[in-house]
C-alpha cells in the first residue's frame, strides 16, 4: 500500500475509533443515569415502606408513547419527574399522573396543568390538557393521583431503550465497539513492539559496522 492509501486508511480507522468510542460512552452514560434513577427509586420506596407511608418515588422516569404532548414532548422521548406536593404545582407545569377517567383508568399520563381548583377540604384538583390535544382532559386530577412534575426531557431515549432491549442491540452497541477498540489497541501495541524490534536490530547492525575505536 502506498503512502497516500495508508494515510487514508489511518484516517478512516481514527474516524471509526472516534465514532465507536462516542457511541460506547453515550450508552454507558445513559446506563449510569438510569441506574442512579433506579437506586433512588428503590431507596425511596423502602424508606416510605419502613415509615408506613405510601408516596410516589422521589424521582421516576417514563418513556412517552403518545403524541398528545407534541411538540413539547415527542413520542419515544423520556421524561424525568420529581415528586411534588399539590401546593407546589403551578399553572403551566407538566405533570405525570394516574388517570381516573373511565376510558383510561389506571393509565399513566403526562399532560400540562391548565387550571387549578381547590376542594372545600383543602385538596388541590388540576385540570390538564395535552399540548397537541384540541380539548382538555375529561376529568380533574386529584393531588393524590399525581406521580410528579416533569423536570427533564431526554429526547428519543425510548428508541435507545428499545434498541438495547434487543439482543442485536447489545451486540451492535456494546460488543462490536468494544471489540473494535480492543483490536485497534492490540494492533497499535503490535506495531509499537515491531517498530522497537526493528530499531534494536538496526542499532545492533550499525554498531557492528563501527570501527573498534569508535565503539570504545
N, C-alpha and C positions, 0 to 999 in steps of 0.2 A: 504494500500500500504506500502511495506517495505521501509527501508531507501535507499536501492540501487535503487529501482524503482522510488522513489521520487526524488533522485539525478539525474537520467537520465531524468525524466520529466522536472525538473527545468532547466537542460542544454538545452533541446530541446526548452523550452519556451524562454530562453535567446537568442538562435540562431535565432529563428523566429522573436523575437523582434528586434534583430540587423538587419536582412535582410529587414524587413518591414520598419524600420527606414531609412536605406540606400536608399531603393527604393523611399520612400516618399521625402527625402531631395534631391535626384538626380533629380526627376521630378520637385520639387519646384525650384531648381537652374536653370534648363533648362527653365522653365516658366519665371523666373525673367530675364534671359538673353534675351529670345525672346521679353519679354515686353520692355526691355531697347532699343533693336533694333527698335521696333515699335515706341517708343516715339521719338527717334532720327529721324526716318523716317518722322513722321508726322510734327515735329518741323521744319526740314529742308525743307520739301515740302512747308509748309506755308510761311516760310521766303522767299523762292525763288519766290513764287506766289506774295507775297507782293511787292517784288522788280521788278516784271515784267520779271523775267528771268526764263528760263527753264533749269534746271540741274538735272541730276540723283541724287537720295538721297545720302547724305554723306556716310551712311552705309546701306547695304542691305544684305539679306540672301536668299539663294536659295538652294533647295534640288536637287541633281543631279539624273537624271533618265536615263541617257545614259552611256554606258560603254566606251565612247570614250577617257576618261582620266585615265582609269585603267592602272597601279596600283596606280598612284599618288592620284587620287580621285576615289573612288568606287561608284557604284550605291547606292543610299539612304544615301550617305554622304551629309552633308550640308556644304556650303561654305559661309563665311562672306566676303563681298567685300567692298572696300573703294573707293569712287570717286577720280579719279586722272586726271591730265591734260595729254594730249598726250605726252608732252615733258618729263614727269616723268616716262614713261613706258620704260622698258629696255628689251633687249633680254632675253628670258627665263622666263619672268613674265607670270603668268596665269591671263587672263582677262575674264571678262564676258561681252558679247556684244549682240546686236540685229542683227541678220543675215540679210544681204541684198541679199543673194543667192536666186535665183528664186525658188529653191526647198524647201528652209527653211525660206522663207521671213517672218520676224516678230518673228521668234523663238529666244528665249534667249539661247545662247551657252556659255559654259566655256571651252576655249582652251588656249594653250600656244603660246606665241609670238615667231616665229622662224625667222622673218625678219622684218626690219623697213625701210620704204621708206618715202620720203617727196615730196609733190607736188610743182609745181612752185609757188603756192600761199602761201606756208609755212605750209600747213596742213600735219599732220602725217597720214600715212597709214600703216597698220600692216598685215603681213601675219601670219596666225595662223594654228595650227595643233593640233589635239588630240594626246596625247601620245600613245594611243592604235590604232591610225589610220595609215594606210600604206601611205596615201598621204596627202599633205597639203590641207587646205580648198580652194575651187574653187575661192572665191572672197576675195579681200582685205577688211579690216575693217577700215573704217574712224574713226578718233578720236571722231567725233560727235555721233557715234553709240555705244561707249563704256560706259557701266554702271559702271565699276570699276575694280580694281585689287584685286585678291584673297589675303586676309591677314590671313585667318584662315580656317582650315578644321575641322569639327566636325564629327567624324566617326559615321555612322549608325543612325544618329538622325532622318532620314526620317522614319525609322521603328517606332521610338517612336512617331513621329508626326502622322503617320497613326494609330498606336495603340490607342493613346489618342483621336483621332478624332472619334473613335467608342464608342458607349455607354458602351459596356462591358469593354473597355479600362479604362475609368474613374472609373468604379466600381472596377476593379481589382487593378488598380494602386493607386487610391486615397481613395475610400470609405472603402474597406476592410482593408488596412493597418491602416487607421485612427481608424476604429472600433477596430481592433486588439490591438492597442496601448492603446486606451481608456479602453477597457475591462481588459487588463493586469494591467493598473494602478488602476482601480477600485478594482480588486482582491487584489492587494497589500495593498490598503487602508483598505479593509475589514479585511484582515489578521492582519494588524497593530492594528486596533481597537479591534479585537478579542483577540489578544495577550495582549493588555493593560488591557482589561476587566478581562482576566484570572489572570494577575499579581495582579490586585486590589483585586480580590476575594481571591487569595492565601494569600496575605499580611494581609487581614482582618481576615482570618481564623487563621493565625499564631499569630496575636495579641490577639485573643480570647484565645488561648492556653497558652499564657504567664501568670505567676502569677502576682497579683496586684502590688507587689513591683517592679518587673522588668518593668512593664508598666509605673510606675511612674518614 
